[in-house]
């Protein structure tokens, strides 16, 4: 199948936000305030997956958000089970506090594997990749927190080797920040700096404290553009029946997850034929105002603009 070249278009999206900071930098509270704004002020639509031994309850005075405690072992699969529970409960914003525990579990698992250390990563990397991929495909806004530690290096001063502070290093697999749209680094005074910002809302902004207003600004940014395709198969099936033009059908197809493209290919083909037949038949409404009738029973033909 060929993928046609098409103009870029701004689409609505879910926020994928990473908060990094050392102990006491305010990761949990900052995440909750951001989540409140992203949930349009509705605490009941905020869930916190807590691997920090109950610390989520310390901020219960902020509002009636939901908490899902997570205990050892902190496997990627247990995190994803918790994520699914939150999604099924209709949560709009899901906080994972923190995903450092998942990475530390995978490091311990790697160390326990027999044989060559390099080849042992072949059993670790797929689990971590599946974990990150599932977060990015969530139907909710995702806020993940990561612990950081001070990184030092030895440098020579006056003929002596002395430790020199290089900055903060996250306790997480290198390159994780590539997968998130927005990354904030928090300091000991709870001030944030955006170290990565696809939203361009915080570019070159001096350190500031995150709050509900920050989340509200992100909610507006996420809602800008054309609607995204439904995430579940039934939603895609309904959207297929609602499209009015072939261009809309093609756009829906390429915004649909690959697994749903395959399982619903017959429905896409049927709707394509239906729309083509309406274009060819005389209509008092004209081609730009097509009336969608029940789908025909034929299931042959290819999608428009596809091989």
C-alpha positions as CSV (number, residue, x, y, z in Angstrom):
1,X,0.0,0.0,0.0
2,X,1.3,3.4,-0.9
3,X,0.9,6.5,1.4
4,X,0.0,9.6,-0.6
5,X,1.9,12.8,-0.1
6,X,-0.4,15.3,1.7
7,X,-0.2,18.7,3.3
8,X,0.6,18.9,7.0
9,X,-2.3,19.7,9.2
10,X,-2.6,20.5,12.9
11,X,-4.5,17.8,14.7
12,X,-5.9,17.6,18.2
13,X,-3.8,15.5,20.4
14,X,-3.2,14.2,23.9
15,X,-0.4,15.7,26.1
16,X,2.6,13.5,26.8
17,X,4.5,15.3,29.6
18,X,7.6,14.3,31.5
19,X,8.6,15.9,34.9
20,X,12.1,15.4,36.1
21,X,13.5,16.4,39.4
22,X,15.4,15.4,42.5
23,X,13.9,14.5,45.8
24,X,11.8,17.4,47.2
25,X,11.6,19.3,43.9
26,X,7.8,19.1,43.8
27,X,7.2,16.5,41.1
28,X,4.0,15.0,42.6
29,X,2.3,18.3,43.5
30,X,3.3,19.9,40.2
31,X,1.9,16.9,38.3
32,X,-1.4,17.2,40.2
33,X,-1.7,20.9,39.5
34,X,-1.0,20.4,35.8
35,X,-3.5,17.5,35.7
36,X,-6.2,19.6,37.2
37,X,-5.8,22.2,34.4
38,X,-5.6,19.5,31.7
39,X,-8.9,18.0,33.1
40,X,-10.6,21.4,32.8
41,X,-10.9,21.7,36.5
42,X,-12.5,18.3,37.2
43,X,-10.5,16.4,39.8
44,X,-12.7,13.3,39.4
45,X,-11.1,12.9,35.9
46,X,-7.6,12.8,37.3
47,X,-5.9,9.5,38.3
48,X,-2.5,9.0,39.9
49,X,-0.7,5.7,39.7
50,X,1.3,5.8,42.9
51,X,4.6,3.8,43.2
52,X,5.9,6.2,45.8
53,X,4.6,4.4,48.8
54,X,1.4,6.3,49.3
55,X,2.8,9.8,48.8
56,X,-0.2,10.6,46.5
57,X,-2.5,10.8,49.6
58,X,-0.4,13.6,51.1
59,X,-2.0,16.1,48.6
60,X,-5.6,15.0,49.1
61,X,-6.5,18.5,50.2
62,X,-6.1,19.7,46.7
63,X,-9.1,17.9,45.4
64,X,-10.9,14.5,45.1
65,X,-8.6,12.9,42.5
66,X,-8.3,9.1,42.1
67,X,-5.4,7.1,43.3
68,X,-4.2,3.6,42.2
69,X,-1.4,2.3,44.5
70,X,1.3,0.2,42.8
71,X,3.5,-2.1,44.9
72,X,6.5,-4.3,44.0
73,X,7.4,-5.8,41.7
74,X,7.3,-2.6,39.5
75,X,7.2,-4.5,36.2
76,X,6.2,-2.7,33.0
77,X,3.3,-5.0,32.7
78,X,1.9,-4.0,36.1
79,X,2.1,-0.3,35.2
80,X,0.2,-1.0,32.0
81,X,-2.5,-3.0,33.8
82,X,-2.9,0.1,36.1
83,X,-3.0,2.4,33.1
84,X,-5.8,0.2,31.5
85,X,-7.8,0.4,34.7
86,X,-7.6,4.2,34.7
87,X,-8.6,4.4,31.1
88,X,-11.6,2.1,31.5
89,X,-12.7,4.3,34.4
90,X,-12.9,7.2,32.1
91,X,-9.9,9.2,33.4
92,X,-8.9,12.1,31.3
93,X,-5.5,12.7,32.8
94,X,-3.3,9.9,34.2
95,X,-0.2,10.6,36.3
96,X,2.5,7.9,36.7
97,X,4.5,8.8,39.8
98,X,7.1,7.6,39.1
99,X,8.3,5.5,36.2
100,X,11.8,5.4,37.6
101,X,10.7,2.4,39.6
102,X,9.9,0.6,36.4
103,X,13.3,1.3,35.0
104,X,15.1,0.2,38.2
105,X,13.1,-3.1,38.1
106,X,14.3,-3.6,34.5
107,X,17.9,-2.9,35.5
108,X,17.7,-5.5,38.3
109,X,16.1,-8.0,35.9
110,X,18.9,-7.4,33.4
111,X,21.5,-8.0,36.1
112,X,19.8,-11.3,37.1
113,X,20.0,-12.7,33.5
114,X,22.7,-15.3,32.8
115,X,25.2,-15.1,30.0
116,X,26.5,-12.1,28.1
117,X,25.3,-8.7,29.4
118,X,25.0,-7.2,26.0
119,X,22.8,-10.0,24.6
120,X,20.7,-9.9,27.8
121,X,19.4,-6.5,26.7
122,X,17.4,-8.3,24.0
123,X,15.1,-9.5,26.8
124,X,14.8,-6.1,28.5
125,X,14.5,-3.6,25.6
126,X,11.3,-5.0,24.1
127,X,9.6,-4.8,27.5
128,X,10.6,-1.2,28.0
129,X,9.7,-0.2,24.4
130,X,6.3,-1.8,24.8
131,X,5.8,0.1,28.0
132,X,6.7,3.5,26.4
133,X,4.7,2.8,23.3
134,X,1.6,1.9,25.3
135,X,1.9,5.2,27.2
136,X,2.0,7.2,24.0
137,X,-1.1,5.4,22.7
138,X,-3.2,6.1,25.8
139,X,-6.6,7.7,25.3
140,X,-5.8,10.0,28.2
141,X,-3.3,12.9,28.8
142,X,-0.2,11.3,30.3
143,X,2.1,13.0,32.9
144,X,5.0,10.8,34.0
145,X,7.5,11.7,36.7
146,X,11.1,10.7,36.8
147,X,13.6,10.9,39.7
148,X,16.9,12.7,39.1
149,X,20.2,12.7,40.8
150,X,23.2,15.0,40.8
151,X,25.8,14.0,38.3
152,X,29.5,14.7,39.0
153,X,32.8,14.3,37.1
154,X,36.4,14.6,38.2
155,X,38.2,17.7,37.0
156,X,41.7,18.9,37.6
157,X,42.2,22.0,39.7
158,X,45.6,23.2,41.0
159,X,47.0,19.8,40.2
160,X,44.3,17.9,42.1
161,X,41.3,15.9,41.0
162,X,38.2,17.4,42.5
163,X,34.5,16.5,41.8
164,X,32.7,19.0,39.7
165,X,28.9,19.2,39.5
166,X,27.6,18.7,35.9
167,X,23.9,19.0,36.5
168,X,21.0,16.6,37.0
169,X,20.7,13.2,35.3
170,X,17.3,11.4,35.2
171,X,17.1,7.9,36.6
172,X,15.7,6.5,33.5
173,X,16.8,5.0,30.2
174,X,18.7,7.5,28.1
175,X,16.7,9.0,25.3
176,X,13.3,8.7,27.0
177,X,12.7,12.4,26.6
178,X,12.6,11.9,22.8
179,X,9.2,10.2,23.2
180,X,7.5,13.0,25.1
181,X,6.1,16.3,23.7
182,X,7.1,18.4,26.7
183,X,9.8,17.8,29.4
184,X,10.1,20.0,32.5
185,X,13.1,20.0,34.8
186,X,12.3,21.0,38.4
187,X,14.8,22.4,40.8
188,X,14.9,22.3,44.6
189,X,12.8,25.5,44.8
190,X,10.0,23.9,42.7
191,X,10.8,26.1,39.7
192,X,10.5,24.5,36.2
193,X,12.4,24.9,33.0
194,X,11.3,23.3,29.7
195,X,14.2,21.3,28.4
196,X,12.0,20.1,25.5
197,X,8.9,21.9,24.2
198,X,7.1,20.9,21.1
199,X,4.2,23.2,22.1
200,X,6.5,26.3,21.9
201,X,4.5,27.8,24.7
202,X,7.5,27.9,27.1
203,X,10.4,28.6,24.7
204,X,13.1,30.8,26.3
205,X,10.8,31.4,29.3
206,X,12.7,31.9,32.6
207,X,12.1,29.4,35.4
208,X,8.6,29.4,36.8
209,X,6.3,27.4,39.0
210,X,3.9,25.0,37.4
211,X,0.3,25.4,38.2
212,X,-3.3,24.8,37.1
213,X,-2.9,27.7,34.6
214,X,-0.1,25.8,32.9
215,X,-2.3,22.8,32.5
216,X,-5.1,24.9,31.1
217,X,-2.8,26.4,28.5
218,X,-1.7,22.9,27.5
219,X,-5.4,21.8,27.2
220,X,-6.1,24.7,24.8
221,X,-3.0,23.7,22.8
222,X,-4.0,20.1,22.6
223,X,-7.5,21.0,21.5
224,X,-6.3,23.1,18.6
225,X,-6.7,21.6,15.1
226,X,-8.9,19.0,13.5
227,X,-10.2,16.0,15.5
228,X,-8.1,12.9,15.8
229,X,-9.4,9.5,14.7
230,X,-11.2,7.4,17.3
231,X,-9.0,5.0,19.3
232,X,-11.3,2.0,19.5
233,X,-12.6,-0.2,16.7
234,X,-16.2,0.6,17.3
235,X,-15.5,4.4,17.2
236,X,-13.7,4.0,13.9
237,X,-16.5,2.0,12.4
238,X,-19.0,4.7,13.4
239,X,-16.7,7.4,12.0
240,X,-16.5,5.5,8.6
241,X,-20.3,5.7,8.3
242,X,-20.4,9.4,9.1
243,X,-17.9,10.7,6.5
244,X,-19.4,12.6,3.6
245,X,-16.6,12.7,1.0
246,X,-13.8,10.5,-0.3
247,X,-11.2,12.9,1.0
248,X,-12.6,12.7,4.5
249,X,-12.6,8.9,4.2
250,X,-8.9,8.8,3.1
251,X,-8.0,11.2,5.9
252,X,-9.8,9.0,8.4
253,X,-8.0,5.9,7.1
254,X,-4.5,7.3,7.5
255,X,-5.3,8.6,11.0
256,X,-6.5,5.2,12.1
257,X,-4.2,2.8,14.0
258,X,-2.7,0.1,11.7
259,X,-4.5,-2.7,13.5
260,X,-7.9,-1.0,12.9
261,X,-6.9,-0.3,9.3
262,X,-6.6,-4.0,8.8
263,X,-9.6,-5.2,10.7
264,X,-11.9,-2.6,9.2
265,X,-10.6,-2.6,5.6
266,X,-13.8,-4.1,4.3
267,X,-15.9,-1.3,5.9
268,X,-13.5,1.3,4.4
269,X,-13.9,-0.3,1.0
270,X,-17.7,-0.4,1.2
271,X,-17.9,3.2,2.2
272,X,-15.6,4.2,-0.6
273,X,-17.8,2.4,-3.2
274,X,-20.9,4.0,-1.6
275,X,-19.5,7.5,-1.9
276,X,-18.3,6.9,-5.4
277,X,-21.8,5.8,-6.4
278,X,-23.3,8.9,-5.0
279,X,-20.9,11.0,-6.9
280,X,-21.9,9.3,-10.2
281,X,-25.7,9.4,-9.5
282,X,-27.7,12.6,-10.2
283,X,-28.5,14.4,-7.0
284,X,-30.5,17.5,-6.2
285,X,-28.1,18.1,-3.3
286,X,-25.0,18.2,-5.5
287,X,-21.7,16.5,-4.9
288,X,-20.8,18.6,-2.0
289,X,-23.8,17.6,0.0
290,X,-24.0,13.9,-0.1
291,X,-26.7,12.0,1.7
292,X,-25.3,8.9,3.3
293,X,-27.6,5.9,2.9
294,X,-27.2,2.4,4.3
295,X,-24.0,0.7,3.1
296,X,-24.2,-1.6,0.1
297,X,-23.4,-5.3,0.6
298,X,-20.5,-5.4,-1.9
299,X,-17.1,-5.6,-0.3
300,X,-14.7,-5.2,-3.3
301,X,-12.5,-2.3,-4.4
302,X,-9.6,-0.4,-2.9
303,X,-9.4,2.8,-0.9
304,X,-9.1,6.0,-2.8
305,X,-5.5,7.1,-3.4
306,X,-4.2,3.8,-2.2
307,X,-2.5,0.9,-4.1
